[in-house]
Amino acid sequence: EDNTWEPEENLDCPDLIAEFLQSQKTAHESEKSEGSKRKAESDSEDKGEESKPKKKKEESEKPRGFARGFEPERIIGATDSSGELMFLMKW
């Protein structure tokens, strides 16, 4: 529930970022060896997103992550779909 998307410049945890990027590199290399098995599975994962814009507005109004005094536990995911690198933080 308290996981949040944070822009890279908001994060002061270079060890967690390096660990996450290394794990992604390792996962990417193992996916190459598996072939295209997983591509078909991931194509159908992005359904049911229509109700989220309302929730995003509510979330943006309350303080997140470091602003709430949380300590980062680990990085769960990352995206740059908005043109800015964002990390999904587990607090």
N, C-alpha and C positions, 0 to 999 in steps of 0.2 A: 504494500500500500504506500509506503514512503519512498519507493524507488522513484527517481526523477531523472529527466533528461537535462544534462548540464553542458553548456558550451565548453570547449577545451580550455579557453582562457580563464574560466571560473575555477578550474581545478588546481589544487595545490598538492597533488599526489603523484609525482612523476614515476614512483615505483609501481603504482597500480596501473598507470597508463602503459608503461613499458611491459609489464607482465601481461596485460590484456593484448597488446599488439603482438607480442611473441606467441601467445596462445592462438591468435587468429592466423598468424603466419603458418604455424604448425598444422592447424585445422585445414587451411587452404591447401597445403601441400598434400595432406592425406586425402582430400577430396579429389585432387587431380588423379591420384592413383586408383580411386574407386570408379572413375569414369563419370557417366551422366546419370547414374541411378537417382541421385537426390534432386536433380533439376525438376523432374516431373512432380515430385512431392511438394516442392516449394512454390510452384506456380499457383496452387489453390489455397495458400495460407492467408491471403490478404482480403478475406471476405468479412462482412459484418462491421465495417468501419464507419457506417453512416451516423451512428449515435455519438461518436466521440467529439466532434467540434464543440458541442455545448459543454462537455466536461473539461475540455482544454481551457475554455474561458474561465471557468471556476478555478482551475489549478493555477492559472497565471496570476490570479489575484492574491494568493497566499504565499508567504515566503517558502523557498525551497531549499533543500540540501544544506549547504554550508550556512546559509542565512538563518536556518533553524538551529544551528549549533550541532548538527550531526557530524559524526566521524565516518568517512567512507570505508565500507567493508571491502567492496570489490566492484569492478566494472563488469556489467552484465552484457552490454552490447554497445554498438556505435553506428552512427549514420552520418552521411554528409548530403542527404537528399535535399536539404534546404539551402545548400551551398556553404554551410558552416558545419564543421566537424562537431558532432554532439555525442556525448557518452551517456549511456544509461547506467546510473549509479545505484548500487545497493547500499543503503545506509544502515 
